[in-house]
Amino acid sequence: MLRIITYDISSDRVRRQVAALLEAEATRVQYSVFEARLSDAALRRIVSRIDERLADSDSLRVYTVGTRHERRCQVLGSGLPVDRDVGFWLL
């Protein structure tokens, strides 16, 4: 599933930590917005690691875009969309 993950974090230190966690698993599409293809288990693992760092005033949002609606997404400007048809090789 395509996941859109966005955050609003007040602490520079925590924001850098969260960005590093997300950059390891996702593609940054804007400063605090990431796209990734993640299973439910992978998403839970990442969200759990982020949640333990958040203060009460911080927020993390995750949106799941189903394949039916993903075809209707548009990217304008210089941004590259996450590949829709990603294949994998097992060697």
HUPE-V805193 format. One record per pair of residues at least 4 apart in sequence whose C-alpha atoms are under 7 Angstrom apart, sorted by the first residue. I is the first residue (numbers start at 1). J is the second residue. D is the distance in whole Angstrom. If there is no record, write none. Layout:
i:j:d
I:J:D
I:J:D
This chain:
i:j:d
1:37:5
1:38:6
1:39:6
1:64:7
1:65:7
1:66:6
2:35:7
2:36:6
2:37:5
2:38:7
2:64:6
2:65:5
2:66:7
3:35:6
3:36:5
3:37:6
3:38:7
3:62:7
3:63:6
3:64:5
3:65:6
4:34:6
4:35:5
4:36:7
4:62:6
4:63:5
4:64:6
5:33:6
5:34:5
5:35:6
5:61:6
5:62:5
5:63:6
6:32:5
6:33:4
6:34:6
6:60:6
6:61:5
6:62:7
7:32:6
7:59:6
7:60:4
7:61:6
8:58:6
8:59:5
8:60:7
9:15:6
9:58:5
9:59:6
10:58:7
11:15:6
12:16:6
13:17:6
14:18:6
14:53:7
15:19:6
16:20:6
17:21:6
18:22:6
18:50:6
19:23:6
20:24:6
22:26:5
23:27:6
23:28:7
25:36:7
26:34:6
26:35:6
26:36:5
27:34:5
27:35:5
27:36:6
28:33:6
28:34:4
28:35:7
29:33:6
29:34:5
29:35:7
29:79:7
30:34:7
35:82:7
38:42:6
38:43:6
39:43:6
40:44:6
41:45:6
42:46:6
43:47:6
44:48:6
45:49:6
46:50:6
47:51:6
48:52:7
50:54:7
54:58:6
65:69:6
65:70:6
66:70:6
67:71:7
69:73:7
75:79:7
75:81:7
